[in-house]
Amino acid sequence: MAMNDLHTSLAWLPRPPQDFTTLCLSVLASAEDPGTRLQWLASHALDEIQLNQLARQVARAHERGYSLAPLSPFKLGLISTANTDFIAPALVATALRYGIALQCAEAPFGQFAQQALLPDSEIKRAQPDAVLIAADYRGLPLRPTPGEVAAAEGTVAGVLEHLAAVREGIKRDSNAICLVQTIARPAESCFGNLDLAMPGTLRHLIDAVNRGMASSIAGTEDLLLDVAALAETVGLAEWHSPLEWNLAKVPFASMFLPLYADHVCRLICALRGKSRRCLVLDLDNTLWSGVIGDDGLEGIIIGQGDPTGEAHLSVQQTALSLRDRGVVLAVSSKNHDEIARLPFRTHPEMVLHEEHIAVFQANWNDKATNLKAIAEELSLGLDALVFLDDNPSERGLIRRLLPQVAVPELPEDPSLYARTLMASGYFEAVTFSAEDKNRADFYRDNARRVALQKEASDVDAYLASLEMVISFRPFDDVGRARITQLINKSNQFNLTTRRYTEAEVRDIGRDPDCYTLQVGLTDIYGNNGMISVVICRRGCGDWHVDTWLMSCRVLGRRVEHAILRELVEEARRRGISRIIGAYRPTKRNKLVEDHYAKLGFSITERCEDGTALWQLDVASASCDELPIPMIVERSGFDVIAAD
């Protein structure tokens, strides 16, 4: 595999089936589950023609009124200084890969600013969830003034003001998040090696604009799509096609369309909380060269001084870097447990150690069984896992038995393992907080709690021994990013699965008719971080529970009882007579079907769509005593007298 083929061919994805066209045309033969079948077809490395075929099937499904569940709907506005006619179908087809039913609203060519600024533009009328602002250097006033510092600064400031006005125009009439694209500079230079240092050259101007865009977006809910970095990764001379620009004002070579669409859609995926959270590692010939059970500790190859050893070391270093930014690491290996752990404990060249691994599954079970066990122990869905294994048979098995798990294809050369994993974008991030940084430790510690609980005969005594401290705070600026992340990622313990953007979370926190909670938990093993979010909306003297979700890593610890007690106490202080909760069933949240019943609510209605409405009389609610000892801490609340 040539270096650039990794990106242009999306080499981490399996090749499409030979009968792709036939399978694509047969998707809508019946209305039964077309969303799942479209997603499976999209999970392959598709070219531009195949993406268009798939997009046409999506359009036909919409025309026939077919549901694309379980795919999540998302509307994307697309404004550009270049031609986007060929981009929208590729985005629609690629989004299927990420579990998203995408609809695109395109601005007419040549109406970049108008679509953002006019209140009744096509983009505004579509009410998109996000708008992709795809500016090209040829559509911006970037007039080179070599050597003229003041003129260059003025040019950069003018372009940044123009782009800021576009963002502000979008925000003025919608809650859409802006995905702002950085600018890929041209391959040609005017001064050669002096271009970078010379103020006012096109390269100098574009670099300054990109830095300014990144700076302006930092701390906001808007996101950066770093096309400049993508173009440089594959090569600027390859990225820009003068012929295609001259013919059709296409901003990049069409062979990169699948790659570009994948980068846009992985950002949307992360925005919707669908990024992967756990990397499951094979051992033999993945983390080291050789078979530890046959070759022994001295026979495996790992570490500096050997090309193969350094290739596998790079995989470990990459895994550790991912862990440092919050990705949970696990091991699945067909091996004797004690033998599999030996390199982690005693090999001097190992970068990964046992304390870095949240769950270690080394046994003779099939790997599908082990992956299920890992997901269960971590309280994660299978769709949170990425499985890295050098063995194509094992990869094929997991794809067939557990299609929810991401399984990157790996080349024969182990020196490309790490690059292939990172090129896949499975762990795309839109925020990074202190809690994200500590997430791997949270999951590792929770796995230890689960293991201890399995050994304990008295669950209540075990929970009491954890010495839990639960904390309650209203929504605030500090927690907003994490609150939004939880709202968009939580599926299993989520009563309504409503999704909100960071701007909407901010507005909810400021709404006097909304009562909000962000809930934290610590115990003797450490800090679990934020583990629950609650939103109650006031109506006619009642509280309607709009959102109640909880991290699955604290299931079975009676936290919901403490949250209910907090809700009831605050409702009494505010003169609320009833708490009304809804359970809206999905394929993922059956876990909480009886949540309200277990807490003493009475059912009042069952709707045709399966939604169940429950109510609790605040005055008579008997939840003053917690079922287990737990210290309660509160902060940030205003003192409110009862009405």
VOGU-3710 file (C-alpha; in Angstrom, 3 decimals, decimal comma):
1> mamndlhtsl> 0,000/0,000/0,000  1,441/3,382/-1,041  1,524/5,996/1,719  -1,135/8,207/0,139  -3,417/5,256/-0,636  -4,137/4,967/3,073  -6,115/8,216/2,920  -7,424/8,328/-0,633  -8,842/4,805/-0,449  -10,009/4,952/3,196
11> awlprppqdf> -7,843/1,876/3,733  -9,035/1,332/7,326  -12,443/0,314/5,949  -13,152/-3,071/4,329  -13,494/-3,181/0,555  -17,100/-3,053/-0,731  -18,735/-6,314/-1,830  -18,412/-7,101/-5,532  -22,176/-6,952/-5,949  -22,418/-3,540/-4,263
21> ttlclsvlas> -24,604/-2,026/-6,990  -27,074/-4,911/-6,840  -27,218/-4,765/-3,046  -27,683/-1,010/-3,171  -30,607/-1,261/-5,592  -32,252/-3,969/-3,473  -32,285/-1,953/-0,228  -35,717/-0,494/-0,878  -37,280/-3,701/-2,173  -39,245/-3,575/1,083
31> aedpgtrlqw> -39,742/-0,944/3,768  -38,308/-3,263/6,405  -35,226/-1,823/8,157  -33,667/0,105/5,230  -31,660/2,268/7,642  -29,636/-0,657/8,969  -28,980/-2,025/5,483  -27,910/1,376/4,163  -25,567/1,790/7,124  -23,972/-1,599/6,442
41> lashaldeiq> -23,344/-0,706/2,804  -21,862/2,640/3,849  -19,451/0,908/6,251  -17,183/0,004/3,320  -14,543/2,087/1,532  -16,702/3,594/-1,213  -15,646/5,677/-4,177  -17,475/8,704/-5,556  -19,721/6,636/-7,845  -20,749/4,277/-5,046
51> lnqlarqvar> -21,436/7,183/-2,697  -23,759/8,696/-5,294  -25,562/5,372/-5,709  -26,131/5,182/-1,982  -27,279/8,810/-1,756  -29,899/8,143/-4,443  -31,309/5,288/-2,344  -31,558/7,614/0,658  -33,455/10,145/-1,460  -35,826/7,424/-2,675
61> ahergyslap> -36,399/6,227/0,878  -37,437/9,760/1,849  -39,695/10,008/-1,205  -41,475/6,792/-0,228  -41,835/7,864/3,381  -39,664/5,043/4,729  -38,256/5,346/8,222  -34,464/5,222/8,418  -34,451/4,318/12,115  -32,256/3,582/13,997
71> lspfklglis> -30,265/6,282/12,181  -30,293/9,684/13,901  -31,657/12,577/11,810  -29,406/15,581/11,223  -29,809/18,645/8,990  -26,678/20,260/7,581  -26,569/23,597/5,827  -23,777/23,948/3,268  -22,443/27,316/2,157  -19,263/27,662/0,148
81> tantdfiapa> -17,317/30,008/-2,071  -16,924/27,084/-4,483  -19,188/24,557/-6,210  -20,724/22,032/-3,786  -23,046/20,146/-6,142  -20,908/17,009/-5,946  -20,270/17,266/-2,194  -23,797/17,001/-0,778  -24,566/13,449/-2,081  -21,227/12,207/-0,746
91> lvatalrygi> -22,010/13,683/2,668  -25,472/12,069/2,747  -24,042/8,634/1,886  -21,037/8,897/4,198  -23,161/9,989/7,158  -24,885/6,596/7,033  -21,577/5,043/8,086  -21,810/6,986/11,327  -25,438/6,129/12,049  -26,784/9,477/10,826
101> alqcaeapfg> -29,617/10,146/8,375  -28,305/13,388/6,917  -30,252/15,958/4,978  -28,315/18,702/3,222  -29,530/22,198/2,457  -27,207/23,780/-0,124  -26,700/27,437/-0,804  -26,806/28,387/-4,503  -23,374/28,900/-6,043  -22,057/32,417/-5,500
111> qfaqqallpd> -24,245/33,169/-2,448  -21,790/32,501/0,345  -22,464/35,592/2,453  -26,040/36,214/1,321  -27,249/32,843/2,616  -25,814/33,572/6,028  -27,004/37,167/6,297  -30,503/37,074/4,774  -33,130/36,002/7,346  -35,250/34,146/4,754
121> seikraqpda> -32,481/32,390/2,806  -32,755/28,734/1,766  -30,309/27,777/4,503  -32,219/29,671/7,204  -35,579/28,228/6,135  -34,178/24,702/6,409  -33,490/25,262/10,148  -30,310/23,157/10,098  -28,645/21,635/13,148  -25,283/22,822/11,821
131> vliaadyrgl> -23,940/24,848/8,918  -20,699/23,972/7,142  -18,863/27,166/6,171  -16,547/25,951/3,407  -14,492/28,884/2,177  -11,781/28,435/-0,454  -8,828/30,789/-0,811  -9,976/31,679/-4,337  -13,294/32,979/-2,999  -11,890/35,300/-0,317
141> plrptpgeva> -10,289/38,751/-0,657  -6,734/37,521/-0,032  -4,738/40,001/-2,118  -0,988/39,413/-1,662  1,088/42,449/-0,640  4,614/41,003/-0,269  6,721/42,807/2,309  3,941/45,177/3,377  3,250/44,280/7,006  0,458/46,773/7,661
151> aaegtvagvl> -1,362/45,901/4,436  -1,070/42,178/5,222  -2,488/42,697/8,717  -5,372/44,669/7,256  -6,108/41,945/4,716  -6,149/39,240/7,393  -8,361/41,345/9,676  -10,788/41,995/6,831  -11,124/38,313/5,933  -11,619/37,347/9,581
161> ehlaavregi> -14,287/40,035/9,993  -16,019/38,740/6,867  -16,033/35,144/8,171  -17,148/36,322/11,629  -20,070/38,188/10,025  -21,082/34,986/8,222  -21,043/33,048/11,501  -22,962/35,771/13,314  -25,527/35,909/10,508  -26,184/32,201/10,841
171> krdsnaiclv> -26,480/32,459/14,621  -28,822/35,432/14,430  -31,718/33,426/13,027  -31,003/29,891/14,246  -29,366/27,750/16,908  -27,194/26,061/14,292  -23,622/25,192/15,154  -21,086/26,445/12,628  -18,507/24,012/11,250  -15,868/26,420/10,035
181> qtiarpaesc> -13,454/25,084/7,451  -9,817/26,135/7,466  -8,306/27,173/4,154  -6,024/24,874/2,182  -3,231/26,973/0,724  -2,156/26,442/-2,887  0,836/24,261/-3,703  2,525/27,013/-5,711  4,682/29,624/-3,998  5,794/33,005/-5,266
191> fgnldlampg> 9,036/33,373/-3,321  9,900/29,713/-2,846  11,404/29,055/0,558  10,955/32,705/1,519  7,163/32,494/1,291  6,695/31,449/4,916  8,744/34,296/6,351  7,666/37,048/3,958  4,676/39,072/5,274  1,922/39,540/2,739
201> tlrhlidavn> 2,528/36,442/0,618  -0,506/34,271/-0,029  0,906/31,545/2,201  1,550/34,018/5,006  -1,980/35,454/4,700  -3,695/32,049/4,651  -1,712/30,796/7,652  -2,672/33,939/9,594  -6,356/33,585/8,678  -6,374/29,937/9,766
211> rgmassiagt> -4,802/30,823/13,094  -7,317/33,631/13,533  -10,262/31,330/12,789  -9,020/28,757/15,293  -8,603/31,457/17,920  -12,077/32,919/17,315  -13,742/29,530/17,668  -11,931/28,506/20,849  -14,316/28,581/23,797  -17,456/28,654/21,628
221> edllldvaal> -19,774/25,846/20,579  -18,688/26,180/16,954  -16,215/23,664/15,565  -13,204/23,744/13,284  -12,965/21,454/10,263  -9,228/21,480/9,603  -9,160/21,038/5,843  -5,791/22,792/5,691  -4,250/19,968/7,721  -6,081/17,351/5,654
231> aetvglaewh> -4,774/18,836/2,390  -1,240/18,939/3,735  -1,535/15,321/4,906  -2,303/14,043/1,411  -0,170/16,679/-0,362  -1,201/20,117/-1,560  -0,199/19,390/-5,158  -2,524/16,395/-5,136  -5,337/18,115/-3,216  -5,717/21,015/-5,649
241> splewnlakv> -6,748/20,126/-9,199  -6,353/23,157/-11,491  -8,276/21,346/-14,223  -11,299/20,603/-12,032  -11,281/24,147/-10,664  -11,186/25,635/-14,148  -13,909/23,341/-15,449  -16,400/23,406/-12,578  -15,027/25,488/-9,665  -14,518/22,290/-7,668
251> pfasmflply> -12,354/23,235/-4,653  -10,323/20,002/-4,473  -9,537/16,958/-6,594  -12,562/14,694/-6,839  -10,521/11,632/-5,844  -10,454/13,095/-2,324  -14,235/13,431/-2,095  -14,708/10,235/0,017  -11,977/11,395/2,396  -13,383/14,921/2,702
261> adhvcrlica> -16,905/13,605/3,290  -15,608/11,218/5,942  -13,898/14,059/7,828  -17,050/16,194/7,773  -19,221/13,302/8,936  -16,897/12,174/11,709  -17,189/15,719/13,094  -21,000/15,516/12,953  -20,755/12,093/14,567  -18,694/13,523/17,435
271> lrgksrrclv> -21,136/16,415/17,748  -23,918/13,880/18,240  -21,895/12,017/20,872  -21,237/8,999/18,652  -17,439/8,937/18,807  -15,873/5,717/20,051  -14,683/5,608/23,653  -12,768/2,366/24,079  -9,836/0,809/22,191  -9,644/-2,976/22,594
281> ldldntlwsg> -6,193/-4,328/21,800  -5,064/-7,715/20,626  -1,613/-8,702/21,954  0,441/-11,139/19,825  1,691/-9,490/16,628  -0,258/-6,318/17,482  1,391/-4,886/20,614  4,536/-6,913/19,969  5,908/-9,203/17,277  5,706/-12,880/18,134
291> vigddglegi> 3,547/-15,124/20,267  4,180/-14,747/23,985  2,868/-18,242/24,753  5,262/-19,899/22,276  8,226/-17,527/22,074  8,380/-16,543/25,730  9,295/-13,137/27,117  12,735/-13,164/25,532  11,388/-14,200/22,121  8,883/-11,424/21,439
301> iigqgdptge> 10,142/-8,351/19,581  9,295/-4,953/21,016  11,215/-1,718/21,482  14,020/0,389/20,086  16,781/-0,849/17,786  14,678/-3,151/15,619  12,363/-1,920/12,824  9,647/-4,425/13,683  9,989/-3,795/17,410  9,727/-0,049/16,879
311> ahlsvqqtal> 6,623/-0,510/14,708  4,828/-2,328/17,527  6,156/0,159/20,055  4,494/2,885/17,992  1,139/1,106/18,415  1,624/1,127/22,193  2,646/4,791/22,214  -0,418/5,675/20,132  -2,688/3,735/22,498  -1,160/5,508/25,481
321> slrdrgvvla> -1,652/8,905/23,796  -5,301/8,059/23,232  -5,639/7,047/26,870  -4,149/10,374/27,951  -7,007/12,145/26,165  -9,694/9,931/27,693  -9,986/6,817/25,519  -10,386/3,675/27,625  -7,986/0,803/26,878  -8,870/-2,889/27,129
331> vssknhdeia> -7,227/-6,160/26,084  -8,763/-9,152/24,321  -6,359/-12,021/23,692  -6,581/-15,762/23,211  -4,039/-16,690/25,853  -3,449/-17,806/29,409  -4,064/-14,788/31,617  -0,803/-15,024/33,566  1,287/-15,448/30,413  -0,505/-12,581/28,617
341> rlpfrthpem> 0,188/-10,202/31,501  3,892/-11,081/31,721  5,181/-8,489/29,173  3,100/-5,755/30,847  4,695/-6,609/34,186  8,301/-7,372/33,346  9,357/-6,469/29,782  11,605/-3,370/30,018  10,589/-2,016/26,576  6,829/-2,082/27,183
351> vlheehiavf> 5,207/1,359/27,200  1,820/0,018/28,251  1,444/-1,404/31,747  -1,365/-3,152/33,567  -2,571/0,019/35,263  -3,298/1,485/31,808  -5,722/-1,332/30,964  -9,267/-0,988/32,305  -10,339/-4,568/31,452  -7,943/-7,427/30,668
361> qanwndkatn> -9,609/-10,387/28,925  -7,026/-13,120/28,235  -8,620/-16,548/27,915  -9,604/-19,084/25,270  -13,073/-17,728/24,573  -13,843/-16,407/21,107  -13,154/-12,702/20,829  -16,796/-11,793/20,226  -17,612/-13,190/23,662  -14,702/-11,285/25,183
371> lkaiaeelsl> -15,739/-8,017/23,561  -19,249/-8,406/24,957  -17,748/-9,022/28,395  -15,541/-5,937/28,079  -18,498/-3,754/27,099  -20,557/-5,123/29,991  -17,798/-4,621/32,551  -17,251/-1,044/31,376  -21,011/-0,361/31,111  -20,518/0,735/27,504
381> gldalvfldd> -22,433/-0,141/24,383  -20,697/-2,227/21,736  -20,838/0,826/19,480  -18,321/2,511/21,799  -15,616/-0,081/20,994  -12,799/-0,125/18,442  -11,075/-3,498/18,047  -7,463/-3,542/16,824  -6,220/-6,966/15,705  -3,618/-7,991/13,125
391> npserglirr> -5,499/-11,213/12,297  -7,921/-10,791/9,349  -9,919/-13,842/10,472  -10,559/-12,302/13,888  -11,478/-8,995/12,263  -13,934/-10,744/9,964  -15,485/-12,645/12,862  -16,150/-9,472/14,850  -17,571/-7,650/11,841  -19,974/-10,513/11,238
401> llpqvavpel> -21,032/-11,205/14,835  -20,754/-7,704/16,326  -21,329/-5,178/13,517  -21,645/-2,374/16,081  -17,919/-2,653/16,889  -15,518/-0,644/14,706  -12,824/-2,912/13,280  -10,158/-1,084/11,257  -8,469/-2,993/8,477  -4,702/-3,251/9,011
411> pedpslyart> -2,005/-3,504/6,322  0,599/-6,261/6,297  3,326/-3,837/7,353  3,098/-3,225/11,148  4,867/0,116/10,740  1,550/1,415/9,355  -0,677/0,038/12,130  -0,604/3,195/14,255  -1,043/5,523/11,291  -4,006/3,508/10,007
421> lmasgyfeav> -5,695/3,566/13,403  -5,318/7,320/13,751  -6,343/8,010/10,151  -9,661/6,253/10,804  -10,958/9,092/12,996  -12,905/6,780/15,302  -12,005/8,902/18,331  -12,833/12,335/16,885  -13,245/14,898/19,677  -15,141/18,188/19,749
431> tfsaedknra> -14,234/19,114/23,337  -11,528/18,216/25,825  -12,001/18,761/29,545  -10,278/17,694/32,734  -12,970/15,059/33,070  -12,166/13,722/29,591  -8,511/13,496/30,587  -9,414/11,372/33,605  -12,061/9,233/31,916  -9,802/6,236/31,372
441> dfyrdnarrv> -9,057/6,169/35,088  -12,788/6,460/35,867  -13,555/3,373/33,804  -10,583/1,421/35,137  -11,604/2,170/38,725  -15,213/1,304/37,989  -14,170/-2,049/36,529  -12,453/-2,738/39,859  -15,662/-1,808/41,694  -17,650/-4,199/39,508
451> alqkeasdvd> -15,158/-6,995/40,168  -15,328/-6,359/43,916  -19,116/-6,253/43,853  -19,229/-9,670/42,182  -17,205/-11,032/45,092  -19,349/-9,394/47,765  -22,282/-11,356/49,163  -24,057/-8,354/50,744  -24,628/-5,676/48,106  -25,811/-3,040/50,578
461> aylaslemvi> -22,759/-3,622/52,763  -20,541/-3,338/49,701  -22,157/-0,067/48,602  -21,871/1,329/52,105  -18,171/0,438/52,130  -17,641/2,674/49,080  -18,238/5,769/51,284  -19,952/7,581/48,420  -20,265/11,351/48,282  -22,862/12,680/45,835
471> sfrpfddvgr> -22,786/16,344/44,794  -25,536/18,470/43,250  -25,085/21,717/41,293  -27,284/23,571/38,817  -26,045/23,946/35,245  -23,178/26,428/35,027  -20,506/27,616/32,602  -17,878/25,275/34,005  -19,914/22,111/33,499  -21,709/23,070/30,298
481> aritqlinks> -19,446/21,250/27,834  -19,554/18,023/29,871  -23,339/18,330/30,351  -23,794/18,651/26,588  -21,485/15,711/26,026  -23,467/13,508/28,410  -26,798/14,561/26,877  -25,610/13,605/23,410  -23,741/10,417/24,346  -25,978/8,727/26,912
491> nqfnlttrry> -28,302/6,134/25,436  -28,929/3,292/27,883  -29,820/5,136/31,100  -31,668/7,960/29,375  -35,417/8,324/29,912  -36,184/10,535/26,907  -32,947/10,633/24,800  -33,521/14,270/23,910  -30,402/15,908/22,441  -29,321/19,509/22,989
501> teaevrdigr> -26,520/21,684/21,672  -24,260/23,602/24,014  -26,151/26,814/23,215  -29,451/25,151/24,093  -27,959/23,827/27,344  -26,879/27,371/28,168  -30,393/28,688/27,525  -31,952/25,928/29,639  -29,630/26,783/32,514  -30,744/30,423/32,357
511> dpdcytlqvg> -34,467/29,703/31,990  -36,241/30,528/35,296  -38,870/27,874/34,526  -36,231/25,142/34,310  -34,693/23,346/37,271  -31,385/21,705/36,407  -28,970/19,352/38,097  -25,473/18,208/37,277  -24,563/15,363/39,589  -21,083/14,199/40,616
521> ltdiygnngm> -19,967/11,165/42,594  -16,806/10,219/44,467  -15,937/7,165/46,553  -12,954/5,440/48,110  -11,637/4,495/44,669  -11,641/8,048/43,351  -13,709/10,621/41,517  -16,331/9,347/39,058  -16,818/12,858/37,679  -20,193/14,034/36,432
531> isvvicrrgc> -22,485/11,012/36,362  -26,011/12,384/35,881  -27,948/15,258/34,321  -31,546/16,248/35,101  -33,732/18,923/33,485  -37,206/19,711/34,844  -39,528/22,182/33,117  -42,251/23,929/35,111  -45,833/23,851/33,892  -49,082/24,584/35,816
541> gdwhvdtwlm> -47,493/23,973/39,210  -45,900/20,679/38,122  -42,390/19,690/37,105  -42,109/17,781/33,840  -38,873/15,790/33,673  -37,543/16,744/30,261  -34,237/14,881/30,682  -32,961/12,370/33,200  -29,855/10,463/32,251  -27,079/8,737/34,116
551> scrvlgrrve> -23,699/7,265/33,292  -23,955/3,495/33,144  -20,710/3,137/35,062  -22,624/3,913/38,300  -25,533/1,556/37,707  -26,668/-0,435/40,723  -25,350/2,084/43,250  -28,749/3,599/44,219  -27,721/7,001/42,888  -31,163/7,493/41,319
561> hailrelvee> -32,731/7,367/44,802  -30,492/10,186/45,989  -31,351/12,229/42,888  -35,077/11,693/43,422  -34,763/12,806/47,046  -33,027/15,974/45,849  -35,785/16,609/43,299  -38,549/16,092/45,854  -36,929/18,330/48,483  -36,401/21,118/45,972
571> arrrgisrii> -39,922/20,689/44,548  -41,365/21,118/48,043  -39,310/24,283/48,557  -40,630/25,685/45,262  -44,273/24,743/45,803  -44,355/22,091/43,096  -47,228/19,635/43,557  -46,285/16,829/41,164  -43,246/15,508/39,323  -44,237/14,101/35,941
581> gayrptkrnk> -41,811/11,884/34,083  -41,887/10,294/30,642  -40,191/7,160/29,393  -39,719/7,278/25,614  -38,552/3,829/24,464  -35,664/3,373/22,042  -33,655/0,334/20,993  -31,026/1,245/23,575  -32,847/2,407/26,737  -34,961/-0,604/27,741
591> lvedhyaklg> -32,745/-0,664/30,832  -34,823/2,186/32,343  -38,264/0,981/31,286  -39,237/0,504/34,954  -37,209/3,411/36,320  -40,154/5,472/37,535  -42,044/2,440/38,857  -39,051/1,475/41,013  -38,958/5,012/42,427  -42,624/4,983/43,470
601> fsitercedg> -44,204/6,863/40,555  -47,681/5,911/39,315  -48,332/5,421/35,628  -50,939/7,777/34,142  -50,847/7,108/30,401  -49,342/4,862/27,740  -49,164/6,458/24,301  -49,369/4,718/20,926  -45,662/5,294/20,266  -44,806/3,412/23,484
611> talwqldvas> -44,175/6,499/25,604  -45,256/6,006/29,220  -46,147/8,945/31,485  -45,609/8,678/35,236  -46,330/11,004/38,152  -45,300/11,381/41,775  -47,215/13,392/44,369  -44,548/15,557/45,986  -46,311/16,005/49,325  -46,757/12,280/49,958
621> ascdelpipm> -43,508/11,040/48,374  -41,620/8,787/50,792  -38,004/9,247/49,778  -36,560/11,099/52,758  -34,281/8,213/53,730  -31,669/6,869/51,351  -31,439/3,054/51,059  -27,685/3,206/51,761  -25,439/5,717/53,565  -24,334/8,509/51,252
631> iversgfdvi> -22,970/11,979/51,961  -24,823/14,711/50,040  -23,151/17,986/49,048  -24,865/20,950/47,368  -23,430/24,111/45,845  -24,433/26,916/43,507  -28,157/27,036/44,306  -30,078/30,208/45,039  -32,250/30,240/48,135  -35,840/30,075/46,875
641> aad> -38,926/30,435/49,009  -41,981/28,344/48,252  -44,663/30,020/46,120
//
